[in-house]
């Protein structure tokens, strides 16, 4: 491990020197690529420096113990030695985690697709709750949001909502949210107070660029139609809404959020590209059984991952057995504890597999 780290330190130093060369600065494409490498390597280099500092401090303390010291100084040196020895193992574990292969999609923006599942209107209402939850999380993270398409049920719920979240590391933070989210609560229309169980499906897809997936225009059927629902002057008056059908896979995507047909087509194409990319990613995951076992359930839309229980005010993530009794805060976008637990669990499982 440390041989690998030393090589990365040398690489980091070489790149750091190179980005200051006038010729490299003039070539912005190369400069940005090198700066991205520096950003990737920097956490490893900094953690390794911290690790080396602790080892040096341990050696210094051991040398001091060989000298004649008064009682107070002896006690101080022994205390520092003990504290630094306790730091060695955690730092080594942090270095191991930093050296784990990173998901190439981690830094990408995400397209979120929320669909009401079992439960009719109650499922649609909870889909709207999750829509707001992810938007609040995006606000807390200082991310930008962009609505792609929305299909309301008329009572404040969503049959389907598709939107993009733009921010650093968006996919790395939200990739574990894909799956079935279950809600248990008493609907407003339930006079007897009986708890209903409904489900909502969430899909988190990394934004796919042209270089990630190629879409043949001849494979896409384009239909235009009049928008419906809330909107501006063009709603129900012009054929601004766009529906794309990918003929080889049968994937259908529509967008009617914009007044412009061109803008709607561009947004729909982004969603289609992301769906095709997700399809390819899932094929790759299915072929790598060991990798699949190390994950906490990313990408599988049919897997029940979480329960939101309103009577008990709790949220339970079934993959890691985590239960938090702060339902209102979670639905207000406070997902940090859940996301951090899932990330740590996934990293630990991958470390186990690497050791194996």
N, C-alpha and C positions, 0 to 999 in steps of 0.2 A: 504493500500500500504506500509506504513512504517513498519508495523509488518512483512510483507514479506521481506522487505529489511533488517531488523535487523536479521532475520533468516539466510539470505544469507551472511551477514557479519560474523556471528558466524561460518557458514559453511566454508567460505573463510579462516578464521583464523585457524580453525581446520585442513583444508587441507594443508595450508601453513606450519604448524608445522609438519604435517605428512610426507611431501615430503623430509624432512631433516633427517628422521630416516634411519639408515644404512640398515635395512631389506627392506625398500621400495625402496631405491636407488638401491639395488642389483636386485630387480625385475623390470626390465626395462618396461615391459608391464604395470604394475600397476603404475609405476612412470610417464610414458607418459600420461596415462589416467588422473591422478591427475593433472598434469601440464596443460592439456587441460582444465580441470575444472577451474583451477586458471585463465587461460587466458580468459575464458568465464565470470567469476565472477568479475574479476579485474575492468572493466569499471564501473560496478554498484557500487562497493565499493568505488572507487576513486571519483565518482560523488556524492555519499552520503556524503563522508568526506567533499567535497567542500560545499555541501548544509548545513551541520552542522556548518562549519566554518562561513558561512554567517549568520546563525541564531544566533550564539554566538556573532558575531560582532554587530548585531542589538541589542541584549540584553545589551551589554557593552555600546553602544551609548545611549540607553534609561536610563541606570543608570547614565551616565555622565551628562545627561540633568537635572537630579535632583540636581546636584551640582551647586555651584556658579562658573560660568565661565566668563571670559572676552569675549568681543564681537568677537574677532578673533577666539578664541577657540570654542565658541558657534557656529559660522558659519561653522567651520571645521567639528564639530561633526554632525551638521544637514546635511551637504553635504554627509558625509560618511553614515549616516543613510538612506538618500534618495537613494543613489546609491545601497546600499545593499538590500533595500526593492524591488528595481526594479529587482534585480537578483533572487529573491525567486521564482516567478512564472515560468520564463524560465527554472530554474533548476528542478523544479517539473515536467515540461513537458518532459525534457530530461530523468528524472528518469522513467517516465511512458513509454517512448519509449524503454528504455533499458530493462524494465520488460516485454515487449511484447514477446510472444512465438516466438522463432527463427525457421526458416526453417532448418530442419536437413540436408538439402543438401547444405546450404549456403557456407560451407567451401570446397566443393568438386571442383575438376577440371571439366571443361566442354568440351563436344564435340559439335562443331558447324557444322551445315549442311546448306549450302547455295545453293539454286537452282534457276536458271533462270525461270521466269514465263512468263506472257504475254509480247510479244514484240520481240520475236525471237532473232536475233543477238544483238540488243540493250539491251535486258534483260540480255543476257549472258555477255556483256561488263560491265554492272553495277554490275552483280554478282562478277566479278573480282575486281571492285572498292570496294565493301563491304568486300571482302576477304582481300584486302590490308588494309582497314580501321581497321578491327579487329586485324590484325597482328601488325599494328602500335600502337593500344591501348595496346596490350599485351607487346610490347617493352617499352612503357611508364610506364607500371605497373611492369616491371621487371619479366614478366612471360615467361615460355618456351612454344614453339609451336612445334607441331608434326603433320605432314601431314598424313592423313589416306587414302584419295582417292581423285582423281581429274579427271574431264572429260572436256577437252578443246574443243572449237568449231573451232579452226584453225585460228581465226583472233584476238586472244588475250583475248577472253572471256571464261567464264566457264559455261558449262551446269549444272555442279554440283561440289561442293568442300566440302570435309569433313575433319576437322582437330581438334586437341585437344589443349586446352589452359590449361597449368598447372601453378597454382599459388594460394596463400592464398586468400580465399574468391572469387575465380573466378566466381562461380555460383551466389553468392549474388550480384556481380557487373553487370553480363550480363543477368540475368534471364528475364529481361524485354525486351530483344531484339527479342524474338520470335514473328513472325508474318510476315505480308506482308509489304515490304518496296517499296514505289513507287518513281520512278524517272521521272522528267519532264525536257527534254532538247532537243536540236536540234542535231540529229545524224550527224556525219561527212559526211554521204552519202546523206543527205537531202539538195539538191541544192536550194530549195525554202525557206529555213529557217524556216520551219514549226516545231513546238514543238511536240515531240512524248512523249507519256506516256507509261512506261513499269513497270513491277513489278518483284520483286525478293522475294522469300520466305526464311526466316531465322528460323532455329530451334536451340534452346539452350538446350542441354540435360546434366544433371549432370552425371558425370562418375559413372557407377554402378559397385560395387564390387560383388564378388560371394555371399556375405552375403545379398546383396540387392535384387538380382534376381537370381533364379536358372534356368539354361538352360539345359534341358535334351538333351544329345548328340543325342539321337534317334529322336529328333524332328527337327534336323538340317541336311539339305541336303548340302553336300559339293561338289562343282564343281571347277575344276582347268582349266585355259586356258592361252594362251599366252598374255603377256602384250602388250599394244599398246601405242603410244605417246612417249613423251620424257622419257629417262631413260638411264640406263647403258648398259653394254655388254649383259645382260641377256634378254633385251627387244626383243620380237619377236623371241627368240631362244629357250626359255624353258617355260614350263607350270608353271610359278611362281605366276601368278595372281590367286586369290581365290574368289569364289562367295559362300556366305552362304544364304540358304533359310530356314527361320523358318516356318516349315510346318503348325503349328496350326494357325499362324497369317498371313502368306503369306508375311512377311517382307523379303526383299531381300537386302543383303549388299555385296559389293564387294570391294576388295582392291588389287592394283597392284603397289603400290609405292615402295615396297622393292624388291630386287632381290631374296630374300629367300621366298619360298612358306610358310615356317613355320611362318616367321615374318608377312607375309601378312595375314595369317589365324588368328594370334594372334590379329592383328589390327582390322580385320573384326569382330572378336568376341567381342572386346571392343565396337565397334559401335552397333552391334546387341544387346548386353546387355543393352547399354544405351537407345536404341529405345524401348526395352521391358519395361525397368524401366519407361521411359517417358509415355508409354501407360498405365501403372498401376497408375502412378501419376495423369494422366488426368481423369482416372475413379474415383479416390478418390475425385478430385476437383469437378467433376460433381455431386457427391453425397452430397456435402456440399455447398448449395446455398448461405448461408450467407457469407461464406468465399470467395466464388467466386465473390460476389458483392464488397468485400473490396479490390480486386486486380486490378491492372492496365492493366491486359491482358496477363499474363504469360502463355506460353504454347500453345496458340491457333494459329495454323499456318495459318488459314484462315482470321484472323483479320487484317485489314489494320491499321498499327500503325504509319507510318511515311512517310512523303513526302520530297524528296530532289529536290528542284526547282532550276535549274541551271541559267535560265535567271535572276531570282531575287536574286540569291546567298543565298537562305534561306533553313533552315531545320525546318520542323514543325512536332511535335509529337502530333497526334490527340487525344490521350488519356487524356492528361493534358492541351492541348491548348498552348503548349510552342512553340514559334517560335524564332529561333536564326539566325541572318544574318552573319553566318561565315561558309558557306558551305565547303570551301577549308580546313579550320582547322578541321572540323568534319571528313571529309573524310581522313584527315591525322591522325586520331585516337584521336582527342580531344573530347572525349565523356563525360567528367566529369560533365559539367553543365546539360546535358540531363539525365544522370544516377542519379545524386544527386536529381534532381527535381522529377523523377519518384519514387525514394526511399522514399523521404519525403512525397509525395502524398500518397503512399501506407501505410506508417506508420500512417499518419493522419487519413486515412479512417479506419484503424484497431482500432485506439484509439477511434474514434466515435462509432464504433460497440461495443467496450468494455464498454464504458460509457453507451450505450444504454442497 
